[in-house]
Amino acid sequence: MDWMQIVSALALGMFVIFLFPRAKDAMQNSPKGSSSDWMGFIIPIVGIILFVMLLIELV
């Protein structure tokens, strides 16, 4: 094996070990979104999707 692959595997393992508990804690303690929050997210995403579809049709 190449030494770069070994170092990359060790770094990936360290990321998982250090980030997983913090991500789990952040998900449990994060505020929950209301329906108005979700609509504020969905409307721009739908607009972007429609705009991309328009650009694809124009090509």
PDB file of N, CA, C, O and CB in Angstrom:
ATOM      1  N   MET A   1       0.836  -1.191   0.000  1.00  0.00           N
ATOM      2  CA  MET A   1       0.000   0.000   0.000  1.00  0.00           C
ATOM      3  C   MET A   1       0.874   1.245   0.000  1.00  0.00           C
ATOM      4  O   MET A   1       1.997   1.260   0.504  1.00  0.00           O
ATOM      5  CB  MET A   1      -0.948   0.004   1.213  1.00  0.00           C
ATOM      6  N   ASP A   2       0.330   2.234  -0.562  1.00  0.00           N
ATOM      7  CA  ASP A   2       1.013   3.512  -0.603  1.00  0.00           C
ATOM      8  C   ASP A   2       0.853   4.212   0.747  1.00  0.00           C
ATOM      9  O   ASP A   2      -0.194   4.094   1.383  1.00  0.00           O
ATOM     10  CB  ASP A   2       0.465   4.393  -1.754  1.00  0.00           C
ATOM     11  N   TRP A   3       1.863   4.926   1.181  1.00  0.00           N
ATOM     12  CA  TRP A   3       1.794   5.589   2.493  1.00  0.00           C
ATOM     13  C   TRP A   3       0.744   6.682   2.511  1.00  0.00           C
ATOM     14  O   TRP A   3       0.208   6.998   3.574  1.00  0.00           O
ATOM     15  CB  TRP A   3       3.151   6.176   2.866  1.00  0.00           C
ATOM     16  N   MET A   4       0.436   7.267   1.363  1.00  0.00           N
ATOM     17  CA  MET A   4      -0.607   8.299   1.302  1.00  0.00           C
ATOM     18  C   MET A   4      -1.987   7.691   1.577  1.00  0.00           C
ATOM     19  O   MET A   4      -2.827   8.336   2.205  1.00  0.00           O
ATOM     20  CB  MET A   4      -0.598   8.998  -0.080  1.00  0.00           C
ATOM     21  N   GLN A   5      -2.224   6.481   1.124  1.00  0.00           N
ATOM     22  CA  GLN A   5      -3.492   5.816   1.393  1.00  0.00           C
ATOM     23  C   GLN A   5      -3.644   5.509   2.872  1.00  0.00           C
ATOM     24  O   GLN A   5      -4.740   5.615   3.422  1.00  0.00           O
ATOM     25  CB  GLN A   5      -3.606   4.536   0.577  1.00  0.00           C
ATOM     26  N   ILE A   6      -2.555   5.131   3.513  1.00  0.00           N
ATOM     27  CA  ILE A   6      -2.588   4.851   4.945  1.00  0.00           C
ATOM     28  C   ILE A   6      -2.890   6.120   5.725  1.00  0.00           C
ATOM     29  O   ILE A   6      -3.724   6.109   6.631  1.00  0.00           O
ATOM     30  CB  ILE A   6      -1.257   4.243   5.411  1.00  0.00           C
ATOM     31  N   VAL A   7      -2.222   7.212   5.381  1.00  0.00           N
ATOM     32  CA  VAL A   7      -2.449   8.489   6.061  1.00  0.00           C
ATOM     33  C   VAL A   7      -3.876   8.970   5.818  1.00  0.00           C
ATOM     34  O   VAL A   7      -4.512   9.492   6.734  1.00  0.00           O
ATOM     35  CB  VAL A   7      -1.435   9.552   5.579  1.00  0.00           C
ATOM     36  N   SER A   8      -4.387   8.803   4.601  1.00  0.00           N
ATOM     37  CA  SER A   8      -5.755   9.209   4.297  1.00  0.00           C
ATOM     38  C   SER A   8      -6.763   8.389   5.090  1.00  0.00           C
ATOM     39  O   SER A   8      -7.753   8.931   5.581  1.00  0.00           O
ATOM     40  CB  SER A   8      -6.029   9.072   2.802  1.00  0.00           C
ATOM     41  N   ALA A   9      -6.526   7.114   5.218  1.00  0.00           N
ATOM     42  CA  ALA A   9      -7.422   6.254   5.989  1.00  0.00           C
ATOM     43  C   ALA A   9      -7.397   6.647   7.464  1.00  0.00           C
ATOM     44  O   ALA A   9      -8.447   6.679   8.104  1.00  0.00           O
ATOM     45  CB  ALA A   9      -7.028   4.773   5.823  1.00  0.00           C
ATOM     46  N   LEU A  10      -6.236   6.943   8.008  1.00  0.00           N
ATOM     47  CA  LEU A  10      -6.140   7.381   9.403  1.00  0.00           C
ATOM     48  C   LEU A  10      -6.858   8.713   9.612  1.00  0.00           C
ATOM     49  O   LEU A  10      -7.551   8.898  10.613  1.00  0.00           O
ATOM     50  CB  LEU A  10      -4.667   7.506   9.826  1.00  0.00           C
ATOM     51  N   ALA A  11      -6.693   9.641   8.666  1.00  0.00           N
ATOM     52  CA  ALA A  11      -7.365  10.940   8.773  1.00  0.00           C
ATOM     53  C   ALA A  11      -8.882  10.764   8.717  1.00  0.00           C
ATOM     54  O   ALA A  11      -9.604  11.409   9.477  1.00  0.00           O
ATOM     55  CB  ALA A  11      -6.895  11.890   7.647  1.00  0.00           C
ATOM     56  N   LEU A  12      -9.370   9.905   7.833  1.00  0.00           N
ATOM     57  CA  LEU A  12     -10.805   9.651   7.740  1.00  0.00           C
ATOM     58  C   LEU A  12     -11.328   9.044   9.031  1.00  0.00           C
ATOM     59  O   LEU A  12     -12.403   9.414   9.503  1.00  0.00           O
ATOM     60  CB  LEU A  12     -11.113   8.727   6.560  1.00  0.00           C
ATOM     61  N   GLY A  13     -10.582   8.125   9.598  1.00  0.00           N
ATOM     62  CA  GLY A  13     -10.971   7.540  10.873  1.00  0.00           C
ATOM     63  C   GLY A  13     -11.031   8.582  11.984  1.00  0.00           C
ATOM     64  O   GLY A  13     -11.938   8.552  12.816  1.00  0.00           O
ATOM     65  N   MET A  14     -10.081   9.493  12.002  1.00  0.00           N
ATOM     66  CA  MET A  14     -10.076  10.559  13.010  1.00  0.00           C
ATOM     67  C   MET A  14     -11.285  11.472  12.835  1.00  0.00           C
ATOM     68  O   MET A  14     -11.907  11.867  13.821  1.00  0.00           O
ATOM     69  CB  MET A  14      -8.775  11.380  12.924  1.00  0.00           C
ATOM     70  N   PHE A  15     -11.626  11.813  11.588  1.00  0.00           N
ATOM     71  CA  PHE A  15     -12.796  12.658  11.337  1.00  0.00           C
ATOM     72  C   PHE A  15     -14.058  11.999  11.882  1.00  0.00           C
ATOM     73  O   PHE A  15     -14.875  12.650  12.532  1.00  0.00           O
ATOM     74  CB  PHE A  15     -12.951  12.940   9.828  1.00  0.00           C
ATOM     75  N   VAL A  16     -14.212  10.707  11.615  1.00  0.00           N
ATOM     76  CA  VAL A  16     -15.405   9.994  12.083  1.00  0.00           C
ATOM     77  C   VAL A  16     -15.439   9.959  13.605  1.00  0.00           C
ATOM     78  O   VAL A  16     -16.485  10.189  14.212  1.00  0.00           O
ATOM     79  CB  VAL A  16     -15.441   8.560  11.516  1.00  0.00           C
ATOM     80  N   ILE A  17     -14.303   9.673  14.217  1.00  0.00           N
ATOM     81  CA  ILE A  17     -14.249   9.563  15.680  1.00  0.00           C
ATOM     82  C   ILE A  17     -14.579  10.896  16.341  1.00  0.00           C
ATOM     83  O   ILE A  17     -15.305  10.924  17.335  1.00  0.00           O
ATOM     84  CB  ILE A  17     -12.860   9.081  16.132  1.00  0.00           C
ATOM     85  N   PHE A  18     -14.059  12.003  15.809  1.00  0.00           N
ATOM     86  CA  PHE A  18     -14.256  13.305  16.449  1.00  0.00           C
ATOM     87  C   PHE A  18     -15.555  13.989  16.053  1.00  0.00           C
ATOM     88  O   PHE A  18     -16.134  14.710  16.866  1.00  0.00           O
ATOM     89  CB  PHE A  18     -13.110  14.205  16.119  1.00  0.00           C
ATOM     90  N   LEU A  19     -16.029  13.786  14.833  1.00  0.00           N
ATOM     91  CA  LEU A  19     -17.202  14.523  14.371  1.00  0.00           C
ATOM     92  C   LEU A  19     -18.522  13.834  14.689  1.00  0.00           C
ATOM     93  O   LEU A  19     -19.532  14.515  14.865  1.00  0.00           O
ATOM     94  CB  LEU A  19     -17.107  14.741  12.899  1.00  0.00           C
ATOM     95  N   PHE A  20     -18.549  12.505  14.769  1.00  0.00           N
ATOM     96  CA  PHE A  20     -19.813  11.804  14.980  1.00  0.00           C
ATOM     97  C   PHE A  20     -20.495  12.184  16.296  1.00  0.00           C
ATOM     98  O   PHE A  20     -21.690  12.476  16.279  1.00  0.00           O
ATOM     99  CB  PHE A  20     -19.577  10.315  14.948  1.00  0.00           C
ATOM    100  N   PRO A  21     -19.795  12.195  17.435  1.00  0.00           N
ATOM    101  CA  PRO A  21     -20.484  12.583  18.677  1.00  0.00           C
ATOM    102  C   PRO A  21     -20.984  14.028  18.649  1.00  0.00           C
ATOM    103  O   PRO A  21     -22.049  14.328  19.189  1.00  0.00           O
ATOM    104  CB  PRO A  21     -19.553  12.395  19.864  1.00  0.00           C
ATOM    105  N   ARG A  22     -20.227  14.908  18.027  1.00  0.00           N
ATOM    106  CA  ARG A  22     -20.663  16.312  17.958  1.00  0.00           C
ATOM    107  C   ARG A  22     -21.849  16.483  17.023  1.00  0.00           C
ATOM    108  O   ARG A  22     -22.749  17.273  17.306  1.00  0.00           O
ATOM    109  CB  ARG A  22     -19.512  17.207  17.496  1.00  0.00           C
ATOM    110  N   ALA A  23     -21.864  15.758  15.920  1.00  0.00           N
ATOM    111  CA  ALA A  23     -22.996  15.831  15.000  1.00  0.00           C
ATOM    112  C   ALA A  23     -24.249  15.258  15.651  1.00  0.00           C
ATOM    113  O   ALA A  23     -25.340  15.798  15.475  1.00  0.00           O
ATOM    114  CB  ALA A  23     -22.682  15.081  13.694  1.00  0.00           C
ATOM    115  N   LYS A  24     -24.103  14.178  16.395  1.00  0.00           N
ATOM    116  CA  LYS A  24     -25.235  13.572  17.096  1.00  0.00           C
ATOM    117  C   LYS A  24     -25.798  14.541  18.127  1.00  0.00           C
ATOM    118  O   LYS A  24     -27.015  14.686  18.240  1.00  0.00           O
ATOM    119  CB  LYS A  24     -24.815  12.254  17.774  1.00  0.00           C
ATOM    120  N   ASP A  25     -24.930  15.202  18.874  1.00  0.00           N
ATOM    121  CA  ASP A  25     -25.359  16.180  19.870  1.00  0.00           C
ATOM    122  C   ASP A  25     -26.042  17.377  19.209  1.00  0.00           C
ATOM    123  O   ASP A  25     -27.050  17.873  19.712  1.00  0.00           O
ATOM    124  CB  ASP A  25     -24.162  16.651  20.702  1.00  0.00           C
ATOM    125  N   ALA A  26     -25.495  17.842  18.083  1.00  0.00           N
ATOM    126  CA  ALA A  26     -26.087  18.982  17.388  1.00  0.00           C
ATOM    127  C   ALA A  26     -27.471  18.644  16.844  1.00  0.00           C
ATOM    128  O   ALA A  26     -28.363  19.492  16.856  1.00  0.00           O
ATOM    129  CB  ALA A  26     -25.176  19.440  16.251  1.00  0.00           C
ATOM    130  N   MET A  27     -27.658  17.423  16.371  1.00  0.00           N
ATOM    131  CA  MET A  27     -28.971  17.033  15.848  1.00  0.00           C
ATOM    132  C   MET A  27     -30.001  16.914  16.964  1.00  0.00           C
ATOM    133  O   MET A  27     -31.169  17.246  16.762  1.00  0.00           O
ATOM    134  CB  MET A  27     -28.871  15.709  15.090  1.00  0.00           C
ATOM    135  N   GLN A  28     -29.585  16.445  18.139  1.00  0.00           N
ATOM    136  CA  GLN A  28     -30.524  16.298  19.242  1.00  0.00           C
ATOM    137  C   GLN A  28     -30.901  17.641  19.853  1.00  0.00           C
ATOM    138  O   GLN A  28     -32.021  17.796  20.339  1.00  0.00           O
ATOM    139  CB  GLN A  28     -29.939  15.396  20.305  1.00  0.00           C
ATOM    140  N   ASN A  29     -29.999  18.609  19.841  1.00  0.00           N
ATOM    141  CA  ASN A  29     -30.239  19.890  20.500  1.00  0.00           C
ATOM    142  C   ASN A  29     -30.585  21.020  19.536  1.00  0.00           C
ATOM    143  O   ASN A  29     -30.659  22.176  19.952  1.00  0.00           O
ATOM    144  CB  ASN A  29     -29.034  20.273  21.296  1.00  0.00           C
ATOM    145  N   SER A  30     -30.795  20.716  18.271  1.00  0.00           N
ATOM    146  CA  SER A  30     -31.105  21.759  17.298  1.00  0.00           C
ATOM    147  C   SER A  30     -32.584  22.147  17.393  1.00  0.00           C
ATOM    148  O   SER A  30     -33.418  21.326  17.772  1.00  0.00           O
ATOM    149  CB  SER A  30     -30.759  21.286  15.866  1.00  0.00           C
ATOM    150  N   PRO A  31     -32.908  23.404  17.048  1.00  0.00           N
ATOM    151  CA  PRO A  31     -34.317  23.797  17.075  1.00  0.00           C
ATOM    152  C   PRO A  31     -35.086  23.117  15.945  1.00  0.00           C
ATOM    153  O   PRO A  31     -34.543  22.877  14.867  1.00  0.00           O
ATOM    154  CB  PRO A  31     -34.452  25.327  16.966  1.00  0.00           C
ATOM    155  N   LYS A  32     -36.349  22.811  16.205  1.00  0.00           N
ATOM    156  CA  LYS A  32     -37.192  22.159  15.207  1.00  0.00           C
ATOM    157  C   LYS A  32     -37.842  23.229  14.329  1.00  0.00           C
ATOM    158  O   LYS A  32     -38.227  24.292  14.817  1.00  0.00           O
ATOM    159  CB  LYS A  32     -38.275  21.263  15.888  1.00  0.00           C
ATOM    160  N   GLY A  33     -37.961  22.945  13.046  1.00  0.00           N
ATOM    161  CA  GLY A  33     -38.530  23.897  12.108  1.00  0.00           C
ATOM    162  C   GLY A  33     -40.046  23.816  12.061  1.00  0.00           C
ATOM    163  O   GLY A  33     -40.632  22.738  12.165  1.00  0.00           O
ATOM    164  N   SER A  34     -40.673  24.987  11.901  1.00  0.00           N
ATOM    165  CA  SER A  34     -42.125  25.015  11.751  1.00  0.00           C
ATOM    166  C   SER A  34     -42.477  24.932  10.268  1.00  0.00           C
ATOM    167  O   SER A  34     -41.592  24.917   9.412  1.00  0.00           O
ATOM    168  CB  SER A  34     -42.728  26.300  12.391  1.00  0.00           C
ATOM    169  N   SER A  35     -43.778  24.879   9.969  1.00  0.00           N
ATOM    170  CA  SER A  35     -44.188  24.773   8.569  1.00  0.00           C
ATOM    171  C   SER A  35     -43.820  26.039   7.794  1.00  0.00           C
ATOM    172  O   SER A  35     -43.512  25.960   6.605  1.00  0.00           O
ATOM    173  CB  SER A  35     -45.701  24.515   8.473  1.00  0.00           C
ATOM    174  N   SER A  36     -43.847  27.195   8.442  1.00  0.00           N
ATOM    175  CA  SER A  36     -43.458  28.426   7.738  1.00  0.00           C
ATOM    176  C   SER A  36     -41.955  28.422   7.439  1.00  0.00           C
ATOM    177  O   SER A  36     -41.527  28.952   6.414  1.00  0.00           O
ATOM    178  CB  SER A  36     -43.832  29.676   8.580  1.00  0.00           C
ATOM    179  N   ASP A  37     -41.159  27.829   8.325  1.00  0.00           N
ATOM    180  CA  ASP A  37     -39.728  27.705   8.050  1.00  0.00           C
ATOM    181  C   ASP A  37     -39.488  26.825   6.834  1.00  0.00           C
ATOM    182  O   ASP A  37     -38.658  27.143   5.983  1.00  0.00           O
ATOM    183  CB  ASP A  37     -38.990  27.135   9.267  1.00  0.00           C
ATOM    184  N   TRP A  38     -40.226  25.703   6.751  1.00  0.00           N
ATOM    185  CA  TRP A  38     -40.065  24.795   5.622  1.00  0.00           C
ATOM    186  C   TRP A  38     -40.528  25.441   4.317  1.00  0.00           C
ATOM    187  O   TRP A  38     -39.918  25.220   3.271  1.00  0.00           O
ATOM    188  CB  TRP A  38     -40.839  23.502   5.872  1.00  0.00           C
ATOM    189  N   MET A  39     -41.594  26.235   4.364  1.00  0.00           N
ATOM    190  CA  MET A  39     -42.047  26.917   3.141  1.00  0.00           C
ATOM    191  C   MET A  39     -41.015  27.949   2.689  1.00  0.00           C
ATOM    192  O   MET A  39     -40.817  28.151   1.491  1.00  0.00           O
ATOM    193  CB  MET A  39     -43.418  27.601   3.372  1.00  0.00           C
ATOM    194  N   GLY A  40     -40.368  28.591   3.635  1.00  0.00           N
ATOM    195  CA  GLY A  40     -39.308  29.522   3.294  1.00  0.00           C
ATOM    196  C   GLY A  40     -38.115  28.838   2.666  1.00  0.00           C
ATOM    197  O   GLY A  40     -37.330  29.485   1.972  1.00  0.00           O
ATOM    198  N   PHE A  41     -37.959  27.560   2.887  1.00  0.00           N
ATOM    199  CA  PHE A  41     -36.898  26.774   2.266  1.00  0.00           C
ATOM    200  C   PHE A  41     -37.350  26.195   0.933  1.00  0.00           C
ATOM    201  O   PHE A  41     -36.593  26.206  -0.038  1.00  0.00           O
ATOM    202  CB  PHE A  41     -36.452  25.653   3.199  1.00  0.00           C
ATOM    203  N   ILE A  42     -38.577  25.691   0.881  1.00  0.00           N
ATOM    204  CA  ILE A  42     -39.056  24.985  -0.310  1.00  0.00           C
ATOM    205  C   ILE A  42     -39.295  25.936  -1.483  1.00  0.00           C
ATOM    206  O   ILE A  42     -38.970  25.599  -2.621  1.00  0.00           O
ATOM    207  CB  ILE A  42     -40.340  24.232   0.011  1.00  0.00           C
ATOM    208  N   ILE A  43     -39.856  27.112  -1.224  1.00  0.00           N
ATOM    209  CA  ILE A  43     -40.179  28.043  -2.317  1.00  0.00           C
ATOM    210  C   ILE A  43     -38.929  28.461  -3.104  1.00  0.00           C
ATOM    211  O   ILE A  43     -38.967  28.403  -4.333  1.00  0.00           O
ATOM    212  CB  ILE A  43     -40.878  29.289  -1.756  1.00  0.00           C
ATOM    213  N   PRO A  44     -37.828  28.877  -2.472  1.00  0.00           N
ATOM    214  CA  PRO A  44     -36.634  29.193  -3.274  1.00  0.00           C
ATOM    215  C   PRO A  44     -36.057  27.987  -4.001  1.00  0.00           C
ATOM    216  O   PRO A  44     -35.555  28.129  -5.116  1.00  0.00           O
ATOM    217  CB  PRO A  44     -35.570  29.789  -2.391  1.00  0.00           C
ATOM    218  N   ILE A  45     -36.116  26.797  -3.391  1.00  0.00           N
ATOM    219  CA  ILE A  45     -35.590  25.603  -4.053  1.00  0.00           C
ATOM    220  C   ILE A  45     -36.404  25.287  -5.305  1.00  0.00           C
ATOM    221  O   ILE A  45     -35.836  24.954  -6.345  1.00  0.00           O
ATOM    222  CB  ILE A  45     -35.599  24.398  -3.090  1.00  0.00           C
ATOM    223  N   VAL A  46     -37.727  25.389  -5.213  1.00  0.00           N
ATOM    224  CA  VAL A  46     -38.583  25.157  -6.388  1.00  0.00           C
ATOM    225  C   VAL A  46     -38.286  26.198  -7.455  1.00  0.00           C
ATOM    226  O   VAL A  46     -38.249  25.873  -8.642  1.00  0.00           O
ATOM    227  CB  VAL A  46     -40.086  25.197  -6.000  1.00  0.00           C
ATOM    228  N   GLY A  47     -38.075  27.452  -7.048  1.00  0.00           N
ATOM    229  CA  GLY A  47     -37.726  28.491  -8.009  1.00  0.00           C
ATOM    230  C   GLY A  47     -36.418  28.197  -8.724  1.00  0.00           C
ATOM    231  O   GLY A  47     -36.309  28.399  -9.933  1.00  0.00           O
ATOM    232  N   ILE A  48     -35.435  27.724  -7.990  1.00  0.00           N
ATOM    233  CA  ILE A  48     -34.145  27.389  -8.601  1.00  0.00           C
ATOM    234  C   ILE A  48     -34.308  26.222  -9.563  1.00  0.00           C
ATOM    235  O   ILE A  48     -33.737  26.239 -10.654  1.00  0.00           O
ATOM    236  CB  ILE A  48     -33.096  27.048  -7.517  1.00  0.00           C
ATOM    237  N   ILE A  49     -35.080  25.206  -9.176  1.00  0.00           N
ATOM    238  CA  ILE A  49     -35.296  24.051 -10.055  1.00  0.00           C
ATOM    239  C   ILE A  49     -35.990  24.485 -11.343  1.00  0.00           C
ATOM    240  O   ILE A  49     -35.608  24.052 -12.430  1.00  0.00           O
ATOM    241  CB  ILE A  49     -36.133  22.967  -9.335  1.00  0.00           C
ATOM    242  N   LEU A  50     -37.007  25.338 -11.227  1.00  0.00           N
ATOM    243  CA  LEU A  50     -37.703  25.816 -12.425  1.00  0.00           C
ATOM    244  C   LEU A  50     -36.784  26.648 -13.309  1.00  0.00           C
ATOM    245  O   LEU A  50     -36.849  26.548 -14.534  1.00  0.00           O
ATOM    246  CB  LEU A  50     -38.929  26.638 -12.034  1.00  0.00           C
ATOM    247  N   PHE A  51     -35.924  27.473 -12.698  1.00  0.00           N
ATOM    248  CA  PHE A  51     -34.989  28.277 -13.466  1.00  0.00           C
ATOM    249  C   PHE A  51     -33.986  27.389 -14.209  1.00  0.00           C
ATOM    250  O   PHE A  51     -33.670  27.652 -15.369  1.00  0.00           O
ATOM    251  CB  PHE A  51     -34.255  29.258 -12.548  1.00  0.00           C
ATOM    252  N   VAL A  52     -33.490  26.350 -13.556  1.00  0.00           N
ATOM    253  CA  VAL A  52     -32.548  25.429 -14.211  1.00  0.00           C
ATOM    254  C   VAL A  52     -33.247  24.693 -15.351  1.00  0.00           C
ATOM    255  O   VAL A  52     -32.653  24.485 -16.409  1.00  0.00           O
ATOM    256  CB  VAL A  52     -31.967  24.410 -13.187  1.00  0.00           C
ATOM    257  N   MET A  53     -34.503  24.298 -15.145  1.00  0.00           N
ATOM    258  CA  MET A  53     -35.248  23.638 -16.219  1.00  0.00           C
ATOM    259  C   MET A  53     -35.441  24.578 -17.403  1.00  0.00           C
ATOM    260  O   MET A  53     -35.362  24.151 -18.555  1.00  0.00           O
ATOM    261  CB  MET A  53     -36.610  23.148 -15.707  1.00  0.00           C
ATOM    262  N   LEU A  54     -35.696  25.861 -17.124  1.00  0.00           N
ATOM    263  CA  LEU A  54     -35.813  26.847 -18.201  1.00  0.00           C
ATOM    264  C   LEU A  54     -34.505  26.974 -18.965  1.00  0.00           C
ATOM    265  O   LEU A  54     -34.510  27.018 -20.195  1.00  0.00           O
ATOM    266  CB  LEU A  54     -36.228  28.213 -17.639  1.00  0.00           C
ATOM    267  N   LEU A  55     -33.390  27.032 -18.256  1.00  0.00           N
ATOM    268  CA  LEU A  55     -32.100  27.127 -18.922  1.00  0.00           C
ATOM    269  C   LEU A  55     -31.810  25.897 -19.768  1.00  0.00           C
ATOM    270  O   LEU A  55     -31.229  26.005 -20.848  1.00  0.00           O
ATOM    271  CB  LEU A  55     -30.999  27.323 -17.903  1.00  0.00           C
ATOM    272  N   ILE A  56     -32.213  24.725 -19.279  1.00  0.00           N
ATOM    273  CA  ILE A  56     -31.994  23.504 -20.050  1.00  0.00           C
ATOM    274  C   ILE A  56     -32.830  23.523 -21.323  1.00  0.00           C
ATOM    275  O   ILE A  56     -32.368  23.092 -22.379  1.00  0.00           O
ATOM    276  CB  ILE A  56     -32.332  22.261 -19.208  1.00  0.00           C
ATOM    277  N   GLU A  57     -34.062  24.022 -21.225  1.00  0.00           N
ATOM    278  CA  GLU A  57     -34.932  24.082 -22.403  1.00  0.00           C
ATOM    279  C   GLU A  57     -34.421  25.082 -23.433  1.00  0.00           C
ATOM    280  O   GLU A  57     -34.643  24.902 -24.630  1.00  0.00           O
ATOM    281  CB  GLU A  57     -36.353  24.447 -21.991  1.00  0.00           C
ATOM    282  N   LEU A  58     -33.742  26.130 -22.986  1.00  0.00           N
ATOM    283  CA  LEU A  58     -33.241  27.141 -23.912  1.00  0.00           C
ATOM    284  C   LEU A  58     -32.001  26.691 -24.676  1.00  0.00           C
ATOM    285  O   LEU A  58     -31.642  27.296 -25.687  1.00  0.00           O
ATOM    286  CB  LEU A  58     -32.934  28.404 -23.163  1.00  0.00           C
ATOM    287  N   VAL A  59     -31.355  25.652 -24.208  1.00  0.00           N
ATOM    288  CA  VAL A  59     -30.127  25.183 -24.875  1.00  0.00           C
ATOM    289  C   VAL A  59     -30.459  24.302 -26.038  1.00  0.00           C
ATOM    290  O   VAL A  59     -29.557  23.814 -26.719  1.00  0.00           O
ATOM    291  CB  VAL A  59     -29.226  24.433 -23.904  1.00  0.00           C
TER     292      VAL A  59
END
